[in-house]
């Protein structure tokens, strides 16, 4: 006679209430049985509940709960919900392409404003009729309200599926994983990988726009984070697009277009040559920019701006070297040395010191110094100590503008016209720099430029300031708000843009970032979901040792031992 164990039960804690349920219950069943939420007819405009945090881990409807956990409901218009929406929107386009053009290879390229740029591999001119057909297919799939479910396959089954379907980039990615199982997302007969949770149904993807863009691609646009109920008017950014296009050409030179291909090189004897090619291409770009500066004979000041962790400091030093080679005498100035004490900084929406605001700088002092230099006076340069409340001091260093002098000024506000309202534009040259990641996870999943910068920042802050990964992650929303207000609106003021991302850098950053991210525990409410996402992503990266990185590499600004800095 067989004996059966009693079904195991678990406890769910939510808003002071305790619910006892069967272990293995799905999130969707939990929402329906415990909280009385009807999940069958959810509409985008109603800002529905689309996921839960289980001890702060973000879980989709199809995930199963197997331990006692505290549950927090997650709505669509929350920060995490909007990320799920954008990823599911991309998944839906891949699904539509799979239905209409199974023989083609859809490739996600990069972000562009409030959208993602796509092309078809080996197709050099996309017919607008094909874009229209994809649009119509996506809308049909939305009307059909098809479930999207998380599904776990054996490693062998997942590899066989992607190889059979021609998803070569994903199959190559899996070759550098040894997990016994792979988590995928299924919709009908279509399976795809995602390192972030997806929404549970095609019906929720109701607000988007798909349009032809460029000479061979299309743009899939999503609602702006601040206006989730409307789709903003399209604003082109040709300068940024041209930078991505240039670096796509570089990717073809390097013969790397996805992380799987990068992993193959990292695990081979070719990695040293690959790193040298990356660095030499970036050196050439910096040299070209120096030539552009001196060709504009009236330039007396070069302004360099970009978001956090874009590599402004090292770039400015390398640019200065190139200017010296051209016979000029560059003088470097950091806007960070013009900060006011923290107690005098303006306040953000949370009442905290807003160090990203232009008014956090002593604008009067900076403008006076620049005006004095323009009129031939000698100026004493300030320094700023960021410890404690921060204080300004002077070392006795002075500068003056001579015939061959070019000021190289770097800081997040370098492109803001309000920084120097009285300076003749003909005497300035403006550069925008950012880590505009070109590498994709695979053909359907991009590596976020923001995630790349967060990883850089975590590594650098821990090394230079002993800041924990949790602290860096908790402050990141404030950094992003500041960038949206004070940096990104002025990027098109630049005379030139440069991409500071290096194809191999994540392989170097991984051994530094992973142990730091693992210190972020489930109790950290706001930092944990991001830490888990980054760790899940980094599982796909093949690491390489840092001693392969040249001492003058921009990457050394983050991992240390740069020849430009004692740290």
C-alpha positions in Angstrom: 0.0 0.0 0.0 1.5 3.4 -1.1 1.5 6.3 1.3 1.4 9.9 0.1 2.8 13.0 1.8 0.4 15.7 2.7 0.6 18.6 0.2 3.2 21.0 1.5 1.9 24.5 2.3 3.6 27.8 2.5 2.7 31.2 4.0 2.4 34.4 2.1 2.6 37.7 4.0 1.0 40.8 2.5 -0.1 44.1 4.2 -0.2 42.5 7.7 -2.2 39.5 6.5 -1.0 35.9 6.3 -2.3 33.5 3.6 -1.6 29.7 3.7 -1.5 28.2 0.2 -0.1 25.1 -1.5 3.6 25.2 -2.4 4.0 25.6 -6.1 1.1 28.0 -6.5 1.6 30.4 -9.5 1.8 34.1 -8.9 -1.4 34.4 -11.0 -3.3 31.8 -8.9 -2.1 33.7 -5.8 -3.4 37.0 -7.0 -6.8 35.4 -7.8 -7.3 33.2 -4.7 -5.6 35.3 -2.0 -6.3 38.8 -3.2 -9.4 38.4 -5.3 -7.8 40.1 -8.4 -9.4 39.2 -11.7 -6.4 38.6 -14.0 -8.4 37.5 -17.0 -9.2 40.9 -18.6 -6.5 43.4 -17.6 -6.1 46.5 -19.7 -3.0 48.7 -20.2 -4.8 52.0 -19.4 -5.9 50.8 -16.0 -2.3 50.4 -14.7 -3.0 46.8 -13.7 -1.0 44.6 -11.4 1.4 42.7 -13.6 3.9 41.0 -11.3 4.8 40.6 -7.6 7.9 41.0 -5.6 8.5 37.9 -3.5 11.0 39.0 -0.8 11.9 41.7 -3.3 12.5 39.3 -6.2 10.5 40.4 -9.3 8.3 37.5 -10.5 5.9 37.2 -13.5 2.4 35.6 -13.3 3.7 32.2 -14.4 6.4 31.9 -11.7 5.7 29.4 -8.9 6.0 30.2 -5.2 7.6 27.5 -3.1 8.7 29.1 0.2 7.3 31.4 2.7 7.6 35.0 1.3 6.5 38.5 1.7 4.4 39.6 -1.3 4.3 43.1 -2.7 2.1 43.8 -5.7 3.7 45.5 -8.8 1.8 47.7 -11.2 2.4 48.3 -14.8 3.3 51.9 -14.5 5.9 51.4 -11.8 9.6 51.5 -12.7 9.9 47.7 -12.8 6.5 47.4 -14.6 7.6 49.8 -17.3 10.8 47.7 -17.8 8.7 44.6 -18.2 6.5 46.4 -20.7 9.4 47.4 -22.9 11.0 44.0 -22.9 7.6 42.3 -23.7 7.1 44.8 -26.5 10.4 43.6 -28.0 9.4 40.0 -27.5 6.1 40.6 -29.4 8.0 42.1 -32.4 10.2 39.0 -32.4 7.1 36.8 -32.2 5.5 38.6 -35.2 8.7 38.4 -37.2 8.9 34.6 -36.4 5.3 34.3 -37.8 5.8 36.4 -40.9 9.5 36.0 -41.9 10.8 32.8 -40.2 13.6 32.6 -42.7 14.9 36.1 -41.7 17.1 37.0 -38.7 15.7 39.9 -36.8 18.3 41.8 -34.9 17.8 44.5 -32.2 20.4 47.2 -32.5 20.4 50.0 -29.9 18.1 52.4 -28.1 17.3 55.7 -29.8 15.3 58.1 -27.7 12.1 56.4 -26.7 12.6 53.4 -29.0 14.7 50.5 -30.2 16.3 50.3 -33.6 16.0 47.0 -35.5 17.3 45.5 -38.7 17.2 42.2 -40.5 20.6 40.6 -40.8 21.9 40.4 -44.4 19.0 42.6 -45.7 20.3 46.0 -46.8 17.1 47.7 -47.5 13.9 47.1 -45.5 10.7 47.4 -47.6 8.1 49.7 -45.8 5.5 47.1 -46.7 7.3 44.6 -44.4 7.2 47.1 -41.6 3.5 47.5 -42.1 3.0 43.8 -42.2 4.8 43.4 -38.9 2.7 46.2 -37.3 -0.5 44.5 -38.4 0.7 41.1 -37.1 1.6 42.5 -33.7 -1.9 44.1 -33.4 -3.5 40.8 -34.3 -1.4 39.0 -31.7 -2.5 41.6 -29.1 -6.2 41.1 -30.0 -5.8 37.3 -29.5 -4.7 37.8 -25.9 -2.2 35.0 -26.0 -0.5 33.9 -22.7 3.2 34.5 -22.3 4.6 32.0 -19.8 7.9 31.4 -18.1 9.1 27.9 -19.0 12.1 25.9 -17.9 13.8 23.6 -20.4 16.7 21.3 -20.0 19.9 22.7 -21.3 20.0 20.2 -24.1 16.4 20.9 -25.2 17.0 24.7 -25.1 20.2 24.4 -27.2 18.4 22.1 -29.7 15.5 24.5 -30.1 17.6 27.6 -30.8 19.9 25.7 -33.1 16.9 24.2 -35.0 15.1 27.6 -35.3 18.3 29.4 -36.6 18.7 31.5 -33.5 22.5 31.2 -33.9 23.4 34.1 -31.5 21.3 32.6 -28.7 22.7 29.1 -29.3 26.3 30.5 -29.2 25.4 32.3 -25.9 24.3 29.0 -24.3 27.6 27.3 -25.3 29.2 29.4 -22.5 26.6 28.3 -19.9 26.5 25.0 -18.0 23.2 25.4 -16.2 21.2 22.1 -16.2 18.1 24.1 -17.0 17.4 27.3 -19.0 14.6 29.7 -18.2 12.7 30.8 -21.3 9.4 32.5 -22.2 6.8 30.8 -24.4 4.0 32.3 -26.5 2.3 29.6 -28.7 5.2 27.7 -30.3 7.7 30.6 -29.9 10.4 30.4 -27.2 12.9 33.1 -26.4 15.4 33.9 -23.7 15.0 37.0 -21.4 17.0 38.0 -18.4 14.1 40.1 -17.1 10.5 39.0 -16.4 7.9 39.5 -19.1 4.2 40.4 -18.9 1.8 37.5 -18.9 -0.2 38.3 -22.1 0.1 39.9 -25.5 -3.1 41.9 -24.8 -1.3 44.3 -22.5 1.1 45.6 -25.2 -1.3 48.2 -26.5 0.7 51.4 -26.8 3.6 51.5 -29.2 4.7 52.6 -32.7 6.6 50.7 -35.4 8.0 52.8 -38.2 10.7 52.5 -40.9 13.9 54.3 -39.9 17.2 54.9 -41.6 18.1 53.3 -44.9 17.6 49.7 -43.7 15.8 49.5 -40.4 12.8 50.2 -38.3 12.2 51.9 -34.9 9.9 50.3 -32.2 8.8 53.1 -29.9 7.3 52.9 -26.4 5.6 55.5 -24.1 7.9 57.8 -22.2 8.4 56.9 -18.5 6.7 60.2 -17.4 3.7 59.9 -19.8 2.7 56.2 -19.8 -0.8 56.8 -21.2 0.4 58.6 -24.4 3.0 58.1 -27.1 5.0 61.3 -27.5 5.6 62.8 -30.9 8.6 61.3 -32.6 11.8 63.4 -32.2 14.7 62.3 -34.4 18.2 62.2 -33.1 20.4 61.9 -36.2 23.7 62.7 -34.4 23.2 59.9 -31.9 22.1 57.5 -34.7 25.3 58.4 -36.7 27.4 57.4 -33.7 25.7 54.0 -33.4 26.1 53.5 -37.1 29.8 54.3 -36.9 30.3 51.8 -34.1 28.3 49.2 -35.9 30.9 49.4 -38.7 33.6 49.0 -36.0 31.7 45.9 -34.8 31.9 44.5 -38.3 35.7 45.2 -38.3 36.0 43.4 -34.9 33.7 40.6 -36.1 31.6 40.8 -32.9 27.9 41.6 -32.8 26.6 39.6 -29.8 27.8 38.4 -26.4 28.2 34.8 -27.6 30.7 35.9 -30.2 32.5 38.0 -27.6 32.7 35.0 -25.3 34.3 32.9 -28.0 37.1 35.5 -28.4 37.5 35.9 -24.6 38.1 32.2 -24.3 40.7 32.1 -27.2 44.2 33.2 -27.7 42.9 36.0 -29.9 41.8 38.1 -26.9 45.0 40.2 -26.7 44.8 41.2 -30.3 41.0 41.9 -29.9 41.6 44.2 -27.0 44.4 46.0 -28.9 42.0 46.6 -31.8 39.3 47.9 -29.5 41.8 50.4 -27.9 43.3 51.4 -31.2 39.9 52.2 -32.8 39.1 54.4 -29.8 42.5 56.1 -30.0 41.9 56.8 -33.7 38.5 58.4 -32.8 40.0 60.6 -30.2 42.8 61.6 -32.6 40.1 62.5 -35.2 38.3 64.7 -32.6 41.5 66.5 -31.8 42.0 67.3 -35.5 38.4 68.6 -35.6 39.1 71.0 -32.7 42.3 72.5 -34.2 40.7 72.8 -37.7 38.2 75.2 -36.1 41.0 77.8 -35.5 38.9 80.0 -33.2 38.5 77.4 -30.5 39.8 78.4 -27.0 37.6 76.0 -24.9 36.6 72.4 -25.3 33.7 71.3 -23.2 33.2 67.6 -22.5 30.0 66.4 -21.0 28.2 63.1 -20.6 26.2 61.0 -18.1 27.6 59.3 -15.0 30.4 56.7 -15.6 30.9 57.7 -19.3 34.6 58.1 -18.8 34.9 61.9 -19.1 38.0 62.2 -17.0 40.2 59.7 -18.9 38.8 60.9 -22.3 39.8 64.5 -21.5 43.3 63.4 -20.6 43.7 61.4 -23.7 42.3 64.3 -25.8 44.8 66.6 -24.2 47.7 64.3 -25.3 46.4 64.4 -28.9 46.2 68.2 -28.8 49.8 68.4 -27.5 50.9 66.3 -30.5 49.3 68.9 -32.7 51.3 71.7 -31.1 48.8 73.1 -28.6 49.1 73.6 -24.9 45.9 72.1 -23.3 44.9 72.9 -19.8 42.5 70.6 -18.1 39.7 71.8 -15.7 37.1 69.8 -14.0 33.7 71.3 -13.2 33.6 69.2 -10.1 36.1 71.6 -8.5 33.4 74.3 -8.7 30.9 72.5 -6.5 29.3 74.4 -3.6 29.4 72.7 -0.2 26.7 70.0 0.0 24.7 72.1 2.5 24.3 74.8 -0.1 23.2 72.5 -2.9 19.6 72.8 -4.3 17.1 70.1 -3.2 15.5 67.4 -5.3 11.9 66.2 -5.2 12.8 64.1 -2.1 14.3 67.0 -0.3 17.9 65.7 -0.7 20.9 67.6 -2.0 20.6 67.6 -5.8 24.3 67.3 -6.8 23.2 66.8 -10.4 21.7 70.2 -10.8 23.6 73.0 -12.5 23.0 75.2 -9.5 25.0 72.8 -7.4 28.0 74.5 -9.0 29.3 77.9 -8.0 28.4 79.4 -11.3 29.4 82.9 -10.4 33.0 81.8 -9.7 33.2 79.7 -12.8 31.9 82.4 -15.1 34.2 85.0 -13.5 37.3 82.7 -13.9 36.4 82.0 -17.6 35.8 85.7 -18.3 39.1 86.7 -16.7 40.9 84.1 -18.8 39.3 85.4 -22.0 40.5 88.9 -21.1 44.1 87.8 -20.6 44.2 87.7 -16.8 45.8 85.0 -14.7 43.4 82.8 -12.7 43.9 80.7 -9.6 42.2 77.3 -10.1 40.1 76.0 -7.2 40.1 72.4 -5.9 37.2 70.7 -4.2 37.3 68.1 -1.4 34.2 65.9 -1.5 34.7 64.4 1.9 32.2 65.3 4.6 30.2 68.4 3.6 32.8 69.3 0.9 35.0 72.3 0.8 36.9 74.4 -1.7 40.6 75.0 -1.4 43.5 76.4 -3.5 46.9 74.9 -4.2 48.5 78.0 -5.7 48.0 76.6 -9.3 47.4 79.4 -11.8 46.7 79.5 -15.5 46.3 82.0 -18.3 45.2 81.8 -21.9 48.1 82.1 -24.3 48.0 81.9 -28.1 48.4 78.1 -28.2 46.4 77.3 -25.0 43.2 75.3 -25.2 41.1 74.8 -22.1 39.7 71.3 -21.8 36.8 71.5 -19.4 34.9 68.3 -18.4 31.8 67.9 -16.3 28.2 66.8 -16.6 27.0 70.3 -17.4 29.5 71.0 -20.1 26.9 71.2 -22.9 24.3 73.3 -21.0 24.2 76.8 -22.6 23.3 78.3 -19.3 26.8 77.4 -18.0 28.5 80.1 -20.1 25.7 82.4 -21.5 28.1 85.2 -22.4 30.8 83.2 -24.2 31.1 83.4 -28.0 30.1 80.0 -29.4 32.7 80.3 -32.1 35.4 79.9 -29.5 34.0 76.7 -28.0 33.9 73.1 -29.1 31.5 70.7 -27.4 31.8 66.9 -27.1 29.2 64.5 -25.8 30.5 61.2 -24.4 28.6 58.1 -23.2 29.0 54.4 -23.0 26.7 53.6 -25.9 26.8 49.8 -25.7 26.7 48.2 -29.2 27.0 44.6 -28.0 23.8 42.6 -27.8 23.0 39.6 -25.5 21.7 37.9 -28.6 19.7 38.9 -31.6 16.5 39.8 -29.6 17.9 41.0 -26.3 20.0 44.1 -26.1 22.6 45.0 -23.4 21.3 48.2 -21.8 23.6 51.2 -22.0 22.3 52.1 -18.5 23.1 48.7 -17.1 26.7 49.0 -18.5 27.1 52.4 -16.8 25.7 51.1 -13.5 28.2 48.2 -13.5 31.0 50.7 -14.2 29.9 52.9 -11.4 29.5 50.1 -8.8 33.1 48.9 -9.5 34.6 52.4 -9.4 32.7 53.7 -6.4 33.7 50.6 -4.4 37.3 51.0 -5.4 37.7 54.8 -4.9 35.2 55.5 -2.1 34.5 52.1 -0.5 30.9 52.5 -1.5 28.8 49.4 -1.4 26.9 48.1 -4.4 23.6 48.6 -2.5 24.4 52.3 -1.8 25.3 52.9 -5.5 22.1 51.2 -6.6 19.9 53.2 -4.2 21.3 56.5 -5.4 21.0 55.6 -9.1 17.4 56.8 -9.6 18.5 60.2 -8.4 21.4 60.1 -10.9 19.0 59.2 -13.7 16.6 62.0 -12.8 19.5 64.4 -12.9 20.7 63.1 -16.3 17.2 63.4 -17.8 16.9 67.0 -16.6 20.4 68.3 -17.0 22.4 66.2 -19.5 20.3 64.4 -22.2 18.3 67.5 -23.3 21.6 69.1 -24.4 23.3 66.2 -26.1 22.5 67.5 -29.6 24.3 70.8 -28.7 27.5 68.8 -29.2 29.8 69.3 -32.2 30.7 65.6 -32.0 29.7 62.5 -30.0 32.0 59.7 -28.9 31.1 56.2 -27.7 33.3 55.3 -24.7 32.0 51.7 -24.5 34.6 48.9 -25.3 33.3 45.6 -26.7 35.3 43.6 -24.2 34.8 45.6 -21.0 32.0 43.6 -19.4 34.3 40.5 -19.5 36.8 42.6 -17.4 34.2 44.2 -15.1 32.4 40.9 -14.3 34.9 39.6 -11.7 34.8 42.9 -9.9 31.0 43.5 -10.1 29.6 40.0 -9.3 30.9 39.7 -5.7 29.8 43.3 -5.0 26.3 42.6 -6.4 26.0 39.4 -4.3 26.3 41.5 -1.1 22.9 43.1 -1.9 20.4 41.0 0.0 16.6 40.5 -0.4 16.0 42.8 2.6 17.2 45.8 0.4 13.8 46.8 -1.0 14.8 49.0 -3.9 18.3 47.7 -4.7 17.7 44.0 -4.8 15.6 43.7 -8.0 18.3 45.6 -10.0 21.1 43.6 -8.4 19.3 40.3 -9.3 18.8 41.5 -12.9 22.5 42.4 -13.3 23.7 39.2 -11.8 21.4 37.2 -14.1 22.7 39.1 -17.0 26.4 38.7 -16.0 26.0 34.9 -15.8 26.2 35.0 -19.6 29.6 36.9 -19.7 32.9 35.0 -20.0 35.4 36.7 -17.7 39.0 37.8 -18.7 41.8 39.0 -16.4 42.2 42.8 -15.8 46.0 42.6 -16.5 45.2 42.4 -20.2 43.8 46.0 -20.1 46.3 48.6 -21.3 47.3 51.2 -18.6 46.0 54.1 -20.8 42.6 52.4 -21.4 39.5 54.4 -20.5 38.4 51.2 -18.7 41.2 51.8 -16.2 39.2 54.8 -14.8 36.9 52.2 -13.3 39.1 49.2 -12.4 42.2 51.2 -11.3 45.9 51.4 -12.2 45.4 54.0 -14.9 48.6 55.7 -16.0 46.6 59.0 -15.8 45.8 58.6 -12.1 47.6 57.4 -9.0 44.6 55.3 -8.0 
